[in-house]
């Protein structure tokens, strides 16, 4: 989320600054080099409030920690 906001990625706002309180950093995981941790219950609940409907691989980007093992991660910002 921080990288997307810093680079003005359209559709990723990050209003809450990563506090898991706004769902304005909704992304869809298209491809991941390693499995991502399962979303927490709170993240799952917040995905119900996204502008675009959540998809099976939807995540809040503020909950994806950028680590070297995720090099090659492909995320899509869903349309409204």
SVG drawing of the C-alpha trace seen along z (x, -y; Angstrom):
<svg xmlns="http://www.w3.org/2000/svg" viewBox="-19 -10 34 31">
<polyline fill="none" stroke="black" stroke-width="0.4" points="0.0,0.0 2.8,-2.4 4.5,-1.8 1.3,-2.3 0.4,-5.5 4.0,-6.8 3.8,-6.1 0.3,-7.5 -1.2,-4.2 -4.8,-5.0 -7.4,-3.3 -5.1,-2.8 -5.7,-5.6 -4.7,-4.2 -6.8,-6.7 -6.1,-5.0 -2.3,-4.8 -2.3,-1.0 -4.3,-0.8 -6.8,1.7 -9.6,-0.7 -10.8,-2.0 -10.5,0.6 -9.2,-2.0 -6.2,0.1 -8.1,3.0 -6.1,5.1 -6.5,8.5 -3.6,10.9 -3.1,12.1 0.1,14.0 2.4,14.6 5.8,16.3 5.0,17.7 1.7,18.2 0.5,15.1 -0.6,15.5 -4.3,15.9 -6.2,12.7 -7.1,12.0 -10.7,12.0 -10.6,8.2 -9.2,7.9 -12.0,10.3 -14.6,8.0 -13.0,4.9 -13.1,6.5 -16.9,6.3 -16.6,2.5 -14.5,2.1 -15.7,-0.2 -15.3,2.6 -16.8,6.0 -14.2,8.3 -13.0,11.2 -11.7,14.6 -8.1,13.3 -8.9,9.8 -6.6,8.4 -6.0,5.1 -2.6,4.1 -1.8,2.6 -1.7,6.1 0.8,7.5 4.3,7.0 6.9,6.3 9.6,8.9 12.2,10.1 10.4,13.5 7.5,11.6 9.6,10.3 7.4,10.8 4.1,10.4 1.5,9.2 -1.5,7.2 -4.4,5.6 -6.4,2.7 -10.1,3.6 -12.3,1.1 -15.5,-0.2"/>
</svg>
